[in-house]
Amino acid sequence: MLSAVEAVNLRQKQTLFTKLQDNLGNLSGKTIAVWGLAFKPNTDDMREAPSRTLMEALWQAGAKVQAFDPEAIAECRRIYGERDDLMLAGDRIQAVKGADALVICTEWKEFRSVDFKWLADQLVEKVVIDGRNLYTPSAVEEAGLRYIGVGRRNHERSHD
C-alpha cells in the first residue's frame, strides 16, 4: 500500500515537468522560471518539495532554471550549490525575465496577484503551468498566455 502511495506522489510531482514538455516540446536550451521552492508557504523547508523534482528533471533535460521563493533561496543554495543552470532571483520579477515559461510550485500570497499582460511580455513561449491553481484560467488566457492548471480540467472557451 505504501509503495502505491509513493508511486502516486512521484507521478504527481512529475506532472509539472510532463506538462512543460507537452507544451514546449524539447526543453534543452529552454529557461524555465519557477515561483516557489518550499514544500509549502511560510517555510523554507524543501524536503519532498515538487520544485526539487521539477528542477532536477529540467536540468537532466538540458534546461536552465530561474527561481524565486520568499524564504527558501538559502536552502536551495545549500542543497544545490552554485550551478550554471540555476539562477536564484531576488524577486519574482527577476525570475521571469526572458524565461520561456513559468511554473508555480508553492502558493505564496505574493504570487496570487499578477499583471498577466506584463507576464505575457516577459515569457518567450507564453506558457504558465500553475501547480497550485492560483489563477482563473480565463483571466490568464485573455492576456495571451497559455494556462495549464494542475488537478483540474483546463479552461475551455465557449465558441458562440
matplotlib code that plots the C-alpha trace (Angstrom):
import matplotlib.pyplot as plt

x = [0.0, 2.8, 4.6, 1.4, 1.0, 4.7, 4.2, 1.2, 3.1, 6.1, 3.8, 2.1, 5.5, 6.5, 3.2, 4.8, 7.7, 5.4, 3.0, 6.0, 7.3, 3.8, 3.6, 7.2, 8.5, 12.2, 13.3, 17.0, 18.2, 15.0, 14.8, 12.1, 11.0, 9.9, 7.9, 8.1, 10.7, 9.5, 7.2, 4.5, 4.2, 5.7, 8.6, 12.0, 11.5, 12.3, 12.2, 9.8, 9.1, 7.7, 10.2, 13.1, 11.6, 10.9, 14.3, 16.2, 14.2, 14.7, 18.5, 18.5, 16.7, 19.2, 17.1, 18.0, 16.0, 15.4, 13.8, 12.4, 11.0, 10.4, 12.0, 13.8, 16.6, 19.3, 18.0, 18.0, 21.6, 22.6, 21.1, 22.3, 25.2, 26.3, 25.3, 25.4, 21.9, 20.3, 19.8, 18.3, 16.4, 16.0, 12.3, 9.5, 10.0, 13.7, 12.8, 10.6, 12.6, 13.4, 12.2, 10.3, 7.6, 6.6, 5.8, 4.2, 5.1, 4.2, 1.1, 2.9, 0.5, 2.6, 2.1, -1.7, -1.8, -0.2, -0.4, -0.9, -0.3, 3.1, 3.8, 2.9, 5.5, 8.2, 7.7, 9.1, 6.7, 3.9, 3.2, 2.1, 1.9, 0.0, 0.8, -1.3, -4.3, -3.9, -5.5, -8.7, -7.8, -9.8, -8.0, -4.6, -5.7, -7.1, -3.6, -2.4, -0.9, -1.4, -2.6, -2.3, -3.7, -2.9, -5.6, -8.5, -9.7, -8.2, -10.5, -12.5, -13.7, -17.2, -17.3, -20.5]
y = [0.0, 2.5, 1.9, 2.6, 5.9, 6.7, 5.9, 8.3, 11.0, 10.7, 10.8, 13.9, 15.6, 14.7, 16.2, 19.7, 18.5, 16.5, 19.4, 21.6, 19.0, 18.6, 22.4, 23.3, 20.1, 19.6, 21.5, 21.6, 25.2, 26.5, 28.7, 28.0, 30.4, 28.7, 30.6, 28.8, 26.4, 25.5, 22.5, 24.9, 28.7, 30.4, 27.9, 27.3, 23.5, 21.9, 18.3, 16.5, 19.8, 19.4, 22.2, 19.8, 17.0, 19.7, 21.4, 18.1, 16.9, 20.2, 20.1, 16.5, 17.7, 20.5, 23.4, 26.3, 27.4, 30.9, 30.5, 32.7, 31.9, 34.4, 32.1, 29.1, 30.7, 30.0, 26.4, 25.9, 27.2, 24.9, 21.8, 22.5, 24.9, 27.2, 25.8, 27.4, 26.1, 27.7, 31.4, 32.2, 35.5, 38.3, 38.6, 37.1, 39.8, 38.9, 35.2, 35.5, 38.0, 36.2, 32.8, 30.6, 29.5, 30.0, 27.1, 27.9, 25.3, 27.0, 29.1, 32.1, 35.0, 37.3, 35.1, 35.4, 38.9, 39.2, 41.6, 38.9, 41.3, 42.1, 38.4, 37.7, 40.3, 38.6, 35.0, 33.9, 30.9, 32.5, 29.3, 29.3, 25.9, 26.6, 23.8, 25.4, 26.6, 30.2, 31.8, 32.0, 30.4, 32.9, 35.9, 34.4, 33.4, 36.9, 38.3, 36.0, 33.3, 29.6, 28.5, 24.9, 24.2, 21.0, 18.8, 20.4, 20.4, 23.1, 26.0, 25.5, 28.6, 28.7, 29.3, 31.3]
z = [0.0, 0.9, -2.3, -4.3, -2.4, -3.1, -6.8, -7.0, -5.2, -7.6, -10.6, -9.2, -8.7, -12.3, -13.6, -13.7, -15.9, -18.1, -18.7, -19.6, -22.1, -23.6, -24.2, -25.1, -26.6, -26.3, -23.2, -24.0, -24.1, -22.6, -19.5, -17.0, -14.3, -11.0, -8.4, -5.1, -3.9, -0.5, 0.1, 1.4, 2.0, 5.1, 5.4, 3.8, 4.0, 0.6, 1.7, -0.7, -2.5, -6.0, -7.1, -6.5, -8.7, -11.4, -11.3, -11.4, -14.3, -16.1, -15.6, -16.9, -20.0, -20.6, -19.4, -17.1, -14.1, -12.8, -9.4, -6.7, -3.2, -0.4, 2.2, 0.6, -1.5, 1.1, 1.5, -2.3, -2.5, 0.4, -1.4, -4.9, -4.5, -7.3, -10.8, -14.2, -14.9, -11.8, -11.2, -7.8, -8.3, -5.7, -6.6, -8.8, -11.5, -12.0, -12.1, -15.1, -17.2, -20.5, -19.4, -21.8, -19.3, -15.7, -13.3, -9.9, -7.3, -4.0, -3.2, -1.6, -1.1, -3.2, -6.3, -6.1, -7.6, -11.1, -14.0, -16.7, -19.6, -18.1, -17.5, -21.2, -22.2, -20.1, -21.2, -24.6, -25.1, -23.1, -21.0, -17.4, -15.5, -12.3, -10.0, -7.2, -9.3, -8.1, -11.1, -13.0, -16.4, -18.5, -16.9, -17.8, -21.3, -22.0, -21.6, -24.4, -22.2, -22.4, -19.0, -17.7, -14.3, -12.4, -11.0, -12.7, -16.3, -18.4, -19.1, -22.3, -24.1, -25.5, -29.2, -29.8]

ax = plt.figure().add_subplot(projection="3d")
ax.plot(x, y, z, "-o")
ax.set_aspect("equal")
plt.show()
